[in-house]
Amino acid sequence: MPLLGSLSVLMVVFTSMVPGSSKLSAFENFMKQFNKSYTNQEEFQYRLSVFSKNLDVAKRLQKEEQGTAEYGVTKFSDLTDEEFRRYSLRPVGALPPTTLKESRTAATSEYPTCDWRKAGVISDIKNQGKCGSCWAFASVGNIEAQWGIIGHPRNLSVQQVIDCGPCDAGCRGAYAWDAYITVLKEGGLATDEAYPYVGVRNTCMSNKFAKAGWIHDFIMLPQNEQEMASYLGNKGTLTVCLNSTLLKYYNKGVFHPGSCKPATDHMVLLVGYAKDNKKKPYWIAKNSWGIDWGENGYIRIFRGKNVCGISKYPLTAIVNPSENQRITCPK
């Protein structure tokens, strides 16, 4: 039976299923806010049950939170953990290539804060949808930013990386090094306008479009947040991995959960760092879940404690090693 405008009736039917009516009211608001609909009463009942359980988890996380993060209703609140994992990495192998170069950067206090968004080199927030392509979005976002930092902003094709990447990757997940190897192999990336995102893996069409951005190499930094901040402030953005499990419940604030395993399954782009009004340091990370998640598509993550494994794989593309940086990171 289709769910047609009969929410008031369903609310009466299911009020007895939820302790009080607050969760049912919250679910109704959630449906309206995120334009959710369900095909029949059975699905409505199931999603209401999942929503209720997710609110209980969010409440527990709020009690355990060590930072200023606020947890609650998000667009993922009607999804089970298994369903939510489709937005994460599902790679076959998680070890970086043995040829991957490591770069050491002396930590410096020259840039106590940094926000590359203010320099106009960070492209708009995008939405990966139900494709596990966070690895491609973070990596392409890094390449775009590095081009912008040398004075040539770009908006490049994520879809090309998905189509032309490793045969077992695409929407199934991969890592930044897979994206960079693909860009090197293909000789660069087309623009996003020419080769737009569709959210499924298709036949590689790299040779049909002119290349608008390319890289010379890529490097991995040590698993050290001071060195990561130094590189970010002096040379540009970084792709990082982290455990995304608790991001399902995140609304805003500096994310510092009471417990988060360092088992990484998601990639984001670090675009800056700063301290809050209590002098607590944090990263500014660009996600690929749309502007209706987190802080308009971004998340602030506590810096210095390897929260959710964020320091495990910090990587960046090298766009042009012979050209001096033209833009300094705005405060």
Backbone torsions as a table, in degrees:
resi	resn	phi	psi	omega
1	MET	NA	123.6	-178.0
2	PRO	-63.3	146.9	176.0
3	LEU	-90.3	98.0	-174.7
4	LEU	-110.1	105.1	167.1
5	GLY	48.0	23.5	-177.5
6	SER	-112.0	36.2	-177.7
7	LEU	-61.4	-35.8	-178.2
8	SER	-62.5	-38.7	177.6
9	VAL	-67.9	-44.0	-179.4
10	LEU	-64.5	-33.8	179.0
11	MET	-62.2	-40.0	178.4
12	VAL	-66.2	-42.6	-178.2
13	VAL	-61.6	-41.5	-171.2
14	PHE	-100.4	-0.4	-179.3
15	THR	-57.5	-38.3	-178.6
16	SER	-69.8	-12.9	-176.8
17	MET	-86.8	-15.8	-175.4
18	VAL	-119.1	137.1	177.6
19	PRO	-58.0	110.0	-174.8
20	GLY	71.6	-171.4	-179.7
21	SER	-112.2	4.9	-174.9
22	SER	-66.3	-41.6	-179.6
23	LYS	-69.4	-36.9	178.0
24	LEU	-66.0	-40.8	176.0
25	SER	-64.6	-40.9	178.0
26	ALA	-63.9	-37.0	179.1
27	PHE	-66.4	-40.9	176.9
28	GLU	-60.9	-44.3	178.3
29	ASN	-64.1	-39.0	177.1
30	PHE	-59.8	-45.0	179.9
31	MET	-61.2	-41.1	-179.9
32	LYS	-70.0	-44.8	-176.7
33	GLN	-62.3	-41.9	-175.2
34	PHE	-107.2	14.8	174.9
35	ASN	54.1	48.7	-179.6
36	LYS	-91.6	144.7	173.6
37	SER	-146.6	154.7	-177.5
38	TYR	-130.4	150.6	-168.0
39	THR	-76.2	-25.2	-178.6
40	ASN	-157.4	175.5	-177.0
41	GLN	-65.6	-33.3	180.0
42	GLU	-63.6	-43.7	178.7
43	GLU	-68.0	-40.3	176.5
44	PHE	-56.4	-46.8	-179.3
45	GLN	-61.5	-42.5	-179.6
46	TYR	-64.9	-46.0	-179.0
47	ARG	-66.7	-33.7	176.0
48	LEU	-63.7	-40.4	178.4
49	SER	-64.7	-44.6	178.1
50	VAL	-62.2	-44.5	179.1
51	PHE	-57.9	-45.4	-179.3
52	SER	-61.0	-43.3	179.2
53	LYS	-65.5	-39.3	179.3
54	ASN	-66.1	-35.3	176.4
55	LEU	-65.3	-36.0	177.4
56	ASP	-64.0	-41.2	177.8
57	VAL	-64.3	-43.9	179.8
58	ALA	-60.3	-39.0	178.4
59	LYS	-63.7	-41.4	178.4
60	ARG	-65.6	-43.4	179.2
61	LEU	-61.3	-37.3	179.4
62	GLN	-62.2	-39.5	179.2
63	LYS	-67.1	-32.6	-175.9
64	GLU	-89.4	-11.9	-173.6
65	GLU	-59.2	131.7	179.9
66	GLN	-99.1	-12.8	179.1
67	GLY	-106.1	-138.8	-180.0
68	THR	-116.7	12.6	-177.2
69	ALA	-63.1	145.9	174.1
70	GLU	-115.9	131.0	-178.5
71	TYR	-112.6	152.4	179.0
72	GLY	169.3	-141.4	-177.2
73	VAL	-74.3	129.0	173.9
74	THR	-132.0	176.8	179.6
75	LYS	-68.3	-9.3	178.8
76	PHE	-98.2	7.2	-170.7
77	SER	-69.2	-13.1	176.6
78	ASP	-102.5	13.5	-179.1
79	LEU	-105.3	143.2	170.6
80	THR	-73.5	168.2	177.9
81	ASP	-60.9	-39.1	-179.8
82	GLU	-64.1	-42.2	178.3
83	GLU	-66.8	-37.0	-179.7
84	PHE	-65.7	-29.6	-177.3
85	ARG	-65.4	-13.6	177.7
86	ARG	-66.3	-15.8	178.4
87	TYR	-89.7	2.9	-174.2
88	SER	-114.3	-178.9	179.7
89	LEU	-76.0	140.5	171.5
90	ARG	-133.3	55.3	-174.3
91	PRO	-75.4	153.4	177.6
92	VAL	-72.6	-43.0	179.3
93	GLY	-128.8	147.1	-175.4
94	ALA	-119.4	16.7	-179.5
95	LEU	-100.7	132.8	178.5
96	PRO	-67.1	155.5	179.2
97	PRO	-62.9	147.5	-177.2
98	THR	-66.2	-19.9	-179.5
99	THR	-86.3	-2.1	-177.2
100	LEU	-64.9	128.1	-178.6
101	LYS	-82.4	144.2	175.6
102	GLU	-110.9	135.3	-179.1
103	SER	-115.2	131.4	176.3
104	ARG	-103.4	137.2	-179.3
105	THR	-128.5	123.6	179.6
106	ALA	-62.9	127.6	179.5
107	ALA	-63.4	140.4	-179.1
108	THR	-140.9	151.9	177.0
109	SER	-102.0	14.7	-177.3
110	GLU	-60.2	-35.2	178.9
111	TYR	-118.7	89.3	-178.6
112	PRO	-65.5	-26.7	173.6
113	THR	-136.7	157.8	-177.2
114	CYS	-157.2	135.0	176.3
115	ASP	-147.6	98.3	-176.7
116	TRP	-67.1	-15.3	176.1
117	ARG	-61.7	-35.1	-177.1
118	LYS	-70.6	-14.9	178.1
119	ALA	-89.1	-5.0	-180.0
120	GLY	74.4	23.0	-176.8
121	VAL	-105.6	-0.8	-179.6
122	ILE	-101.5	124.9	-179.6
123	SER	-70.9	168.3	-177.8
124	ASP	-61.9	153.9	173.5
125	ILE	-62.0	135.6	179.2
126	LYS	-120.2	171.1	-176.9
127	ASN	-125.6	116.1	-177.9
128	GLN	-74.4	-15.1	-178.1
129	GLY	66.7	-145.6	-176.3
130	LYS	-91.2	18.5	176.4
131	CYS	-99.4	132.8	-179.9
132	GLY	-77.9	60.5	-171.9
133	SER	-109.0	20.9	179.4
134	CYS	-55.4	-35.4	-179.6
135	TRP	-60.2	-38.7	-179.6
136	ALA	-75.1	-40.8	179.6
137	PHE	-64.2	-45.3	-179.7
138	ALA	-63.5	-43.7	-176.8
139	SER	-69.0	-44.5	178.2
140	VAL	-66.3	-37.8	175.8
141	GLY	-60.2	-38.0	176.4
142	ASN	-63.9	-45.3	179.2
143	ILE	-62.8	-43.8	177.7
144	GLU	-57.4	-46.7	-178.2
145	ALA	-64.9	-41.4	-178.8
146	GLN	-65.4	-34.4	173.6
147	TRP	-66.1	-41.4	179.1
148	GLY	-63.4	-36.1	-178.4
149	ILE	-65.7	-29.0	176.3
150	ILE	-94.0	13.8	171.4
151	GLY	97.3	11.7	-177.3
152	HIS	-133.9	77.6	-178.6
153	PRO	-57.5	144.2	-178.5
154	ARG	-135.7	154.9	169.8
155	ASN	-130.4	99.1	-165.9
156	LEU	-104.8	167.5	-172.4
157	SER	-82.3	116.0	171.2
158	VAL	-76.6	-36.7	-178.0
159	GLN	-60.0	-35.5	179.4
160	GLN	-62.4	-39.5	178.6
161	VAL	-65.7	-40.2	179.3
162	ILE	-65.8	-45.2	-177.3
163	ASP	-70.3	-36.9	-171.4
164	CYS	-102.7	1.1	-178.5
165	GLY	-78.4	-169.5	-178.9
166	PRO	-54.1	144.6	-174.0
167	CYS	-63.7	-21.8	-179.8
168	ASP	-101.2	14.0	-176.7
169	ALA	-105.4	-116.5	-178.6
170	GLY	64.0	-126.4	179.6
171	CYS	-78.8	-3.0	177.7
172	ARG	-87.6	-9.2	177.1
173	GLY	103.4	153.1	177.7
174	ALA	-165.8	-164.3	-179.5
175	TYR	-126.6	172.7	-176.3
176	ALA	-59.1	-40.1	-178.8
177	TRP	-63.2	-31.2	175.7
178	ASP	-64.3	-40.6	178.8
179	ALA	-65.8	-46.0	-177.8
180	TYR	-65.9	-39.9	177.0
181	ILE	-62.0	-38.9	177.7
182	THR	-63.4	-44.2	-179.8
183	VAL	-63.7	-41.4	177.3
184	LEU	-64.0	-44.1	-178.9
185	LYS	-63.1	-39.3	-177.4
186	GLU	-85.1	-4.8	178.9
187	GLY	76.8	15.1	177.9
188	GLY	129.1	-177.4	-177.1
189	LEU	-121.8	146.0	171.8
190	ALA	-77.8	172.8	175.2
191	THR	-74.4	159.1	176.5
192	ASP	-65.5	-32.5	178.7
193	GLU	-65.3	-41.3	-178.7
194	ALA	-74.5	-35.6	-174.6
195	TYR	-130.1	74.7	-169.6
196	PRO	-74.1	161.5	-179.1
197	TYR	-76.8	133.8	176.2
198	VAL	-123.9	-10.8	173.5
199	GLY	80.0	14.9	171.6
200	VAL	-139.8	155.6	178.7
201	ARG	-81.2	125.9	178.9
202	ASN	-121.8	-178.1	176.3
203	THR	-64.2	136.9	179.3
204	CYS	-64.1	127.1	179.2
205	MET	-120.6	31.1	-175.1
206	SER	-56.6	-37.8	-174.7
207	ASN	-76.6	-3.1	-179.3
208	LYS	-91.2	-8.3	-174.1
209	PHE	-129.4	146.9	176.3
210	ALA	-68.1	146.2	-179.7
211	LYS	-85.6	128.6	-178.2
212	ALA	-107.5	-13.1	179.4
213	GLY	-158.2	141.4	-177.1
214	TRP	-145.8	172.6	179.0
215	ILE	-132.3	159.8	177.9
216	HIS	-99.7	-25.9	-176.5
217	ASP	-172.5	-177.6	171.8
218	PHE	-150.5	154.9	-176.0
219	ILE	-137.6	160.2	173.1
220	MET	-116.5	134.9	177.2
221	LEU	-86.6	161.0	175.0
222	PRO	-62.0	159.5	178.7
223	GLN	-80.0	68.1	-174.8
224	ASN	-142.4	116.7	-173.7
225	GLU	-70.3	-24.5	175.0
226	GLN	-68.3	-43.8	178.3
227	GLU	-68.5	-34.5	176.3
228	MET	-62.7	-44.1	179.5
229	ALA	-65.8	-38.0	179.2
230	SER	-63.4	-45.1	178.7
231	TYR	-64.5	-44.7	-178.6
232	LEU	-59.6	-42.8	-178.6
233	GLY	-72.7	-29.0	-174.8
234	ASN	-101.0	-28.8	-171.7
235	LYS	-127.7	-21.1	176.9
236	GLY	136.9	-171.3	-170.5
237	THR	-70.2	163.2	-179.5
238	LEU	-135.3	139.0	168.5
239	THR	-86.7	141.1	178.4
240	VAL	-140.2	157.6	174.7
241	CYS	-106.4	153.7	174.1
242	LEU	-159.9	167.7	176.7
243	ASN	-79.8	119.9	-173.5
244	SER	-92.2	-1.9	-171.2
245	THR	-50.5	-46.1	-173.8
246	LEU	-84.6	-10.8	178.2
247	LEU	-67.7	-17.7	176.8
248	LYS	-57.8	-27.1	-174.0
249	TYR	-108.7	-1.2	-171.8
250	TYR	-76.9	134.1	174.5
251	ASN	-111.2	-53.1	-178.2
252	LYS	-166.7	174.3	178.7
253	GLY	95.1	178.9	178.8
254	VAL	-83.8	114.3	-173.6
255	PHE	-76.7	113.7	177.4
256	HIS	-148.8	76.4	-175.3
257	PRO	-67.1	157.1	179.6
258	GLY	-63.7	-32.0	179.3
259	SER	-150.3	132.4	177.3
260	CYS	-155.3	115.5	-178.2
261	LYS	-66.4	143.9	179.9
262	PRO	-81.1	25.9	178.2
263	ALA	-82.8	98.0	-170.7
264	THR	-76.9	136.8	179.6
265	ASP	-144.8	14.5	-177.2
266	HIS	-150.7	151.8	178.7
267	MET	-123.7	138.5	175.7
268	VAL	-134.6	173.1	-179.4
269	LEU	-113.5	121.3	175.0
270	LEU	-78.6	122.3	-177.7
271	VAL	-116.2	-1.0	179.0
272	GLY	174.6	-177.0	177.2
273	TYR	-158.4	158.9	-179.7
274	ALA	-167.8	-165.9	174.0
275	LYS	-130.6	147.2	178.6
276	ASP	-82.9	-174.6	-176.4
277	ASN	-69.8	-7.7	174.1
278	LYS	-103.6	14.1	177.6
279	LYS	67.7	20.9	177.2
280	LYS	-87.4	127.8	-176.4
281	PRO	-76.7	147.5	178.6
282	TYR	-150.2	157.4	171.8
283	TRP	-91.3	151.7	169.5
284	ILE	-108.5	117.5	-175.1
285	ALA	-119.5	135.4	176.2
286	LYS	-92.4	124.3	179.3
287	ASN	-102.7	178.0	-178.7
288	SER	-126.6	41.0	180.0
289	TRP	-113.0	19.2	178.2
290	GLY	87.4	167.0	-177.8
291	ILE	-78.3	-9.6	-179.8
292	ASP	-91.4	18.2	173.7
293	TRP	-124.0	144.1	174.6
294	GLY	61.3	-143.0	179.9
295	GLU	-93.2	77.7	-176.6
296	ASN	56.1	39.7	177.9
297	GLY	96.8	-6.2	-179.2
298	TYR	-111.6	165.5	174.6
299	ILE	-141.0	140.6	172.1
300	ARG	-99.6	128.3	-174.3
301	ILE	-121.6	130.4	-179.6
302	PHE	-53.4	135.4	-174.2
303	ARG	-109.4	132.6	174.7
304	GLY	116.4	-7.4	-178.0
305	LYS	-123.0	16.1	-179.5
306	ASN	51.5	48.2	-177.6
307	VAL	-59.2	124.2	177.8
308	CYS	56.0	27.3	175.7
309	GLY	78.1	24.6	-171.4
310	ILE	-65.0	-20.5	-178.1
311	SER	-93.9	6.5	-172.8
312	LYS	-66.9	-48.7	-175.8
313	TYR	-133.6	72.8	176.3
314	PRO	-83.3	114.9	-177.1
315	LEU	-126.3	158.2	174.2
316	THR	-151.8	151.1	174.1
317	ALA	-83.9	150.5	172.0
318	ILE	-104.6	112.0	-175.8
319	VAL	-81.7	-51.9	180.0
320	ASN	-150.3	96.1	-175.3
321	PRO	-66.8	-17.4	-176.9
322	SER	-91.8	-8.3	-176.9
323	GLU	-104.1	128.6	-179.8
324	ASN	-69.6	147.0	177.6
325	GLN	-63.2	134.8	-177.0
326	ARG	-100.2	-17.2	-175.2
327	ILE	-124.2	133.6	173.9
328	THR	-92.9	156.0	-176.3
329	CYS	-72.5	122.1	177.9
330	PRO	-65.2	151.0	178.7
331	LYS	-82.5	NA	NA
